[in-house]
């Protein structure tokens, strides 16, 4: 059974993982696809939403 401490520790580790992702090395290929597309494909939609989530978390943590 999960305790409150374990849930808090897990969420802190996930946010920390988002914060340390290098934008130029890891997210660059997804960012290029986002800039040149005018419509949303169903397969890229989830990936682009995750990339946007990571970028938003990085912006908030600055």
C-alpha positions as CSV (number, residue, x, y, z in Angstrom):
1,X,0.0,0.0,0.0
2,X,1.3,3.4,-0.9
3,X,1.8,5.9,1.8
4,X,1.6,9.7,1.4
5,X,5.4,9.9,1.6
6,X,5.9,7.4,-1.2
7,X,3.5,9.3,-3.5
8,X,5.2,12.6,-2.7
9,X,8.6,11.1,-3.3
10,X,7.5,9.6,-6.7
11,X,6.0,12.9,-7.9
12,X,9.1,14.8,-6.9
13,X,11.3,12.4,-8.8
14,X,9.2,12.6,-11.9
15,X,9.2,16.4,-11.8
16,X,13.0,16.4,-11.3
17,X,13.3,14.0,-14.3
18,X,11.4,16.5,-16.5
19,X,13.5,19.3,-15.2
20,X,16.9,17.8,-16.2
21,X,15.9,16.7,-19.8
22,X,18.2,18.5,-22.2
23,X,16.1,20.4,-24.7
24,X,18.7,20.5,-27.5
25,X,19.7,16.8,-27.3
26,X,16.5,14.9,-26.5
27,X,13.5,17.1,-27.5
28,X,15.0,18.6,-30.7
29,X,13.5,16.1,-33.2
30,X,10.1,16.5,-31.7
31,X,10.3,20.3,-31.6
32,X,11.2,20.4,-35.3
33,X,8.1,18.3,-36.1
34,X,6.0,20.6,-34.1
35,X,7.2,23.8,-35.8
36,X,6.5,22.5,-39.4
37,X,3.1,20.9,-39.0
38,X,-0.1,22.7,-39.4
39,X,-2.4,19.8,-38.6
40,X,-2.4,17.3,-35.8
41,X,-1.9,13.6,-36.5
42,X,-3.4,11.1,-34.1
43,X,-0.1,9.3,-33.6
44,X,2.0,12.5,-33.0
45,X,-0.6,14.2,-30.8
46,X,0.3,12.3,-27.7
47,X,4.0,12.7,-28.2
48,X,3.6,16.4,-28.9
49,X,1.5,16.8,-25.8
50,X,4.1,15.1,-23.7
51,X,6.8,17.4,-25.2
52,X,4.7,20.4,-24.4
53,X,4.2,19.1,-20.8
54,X,8.0,18.7,-20.4
55,X,8.6,22.2,-21.7
56,X,6.0,23.7,-19.5
57,X,7.4,22.0,-16.4
58,X,10.9,23.2,-17.3
59,X,9.6,26.8,-17.8
60,X,7.9,26.7,-14.4
61,X,11.0,25.4,-12.6
62,X,13.3,28.1,-13.9
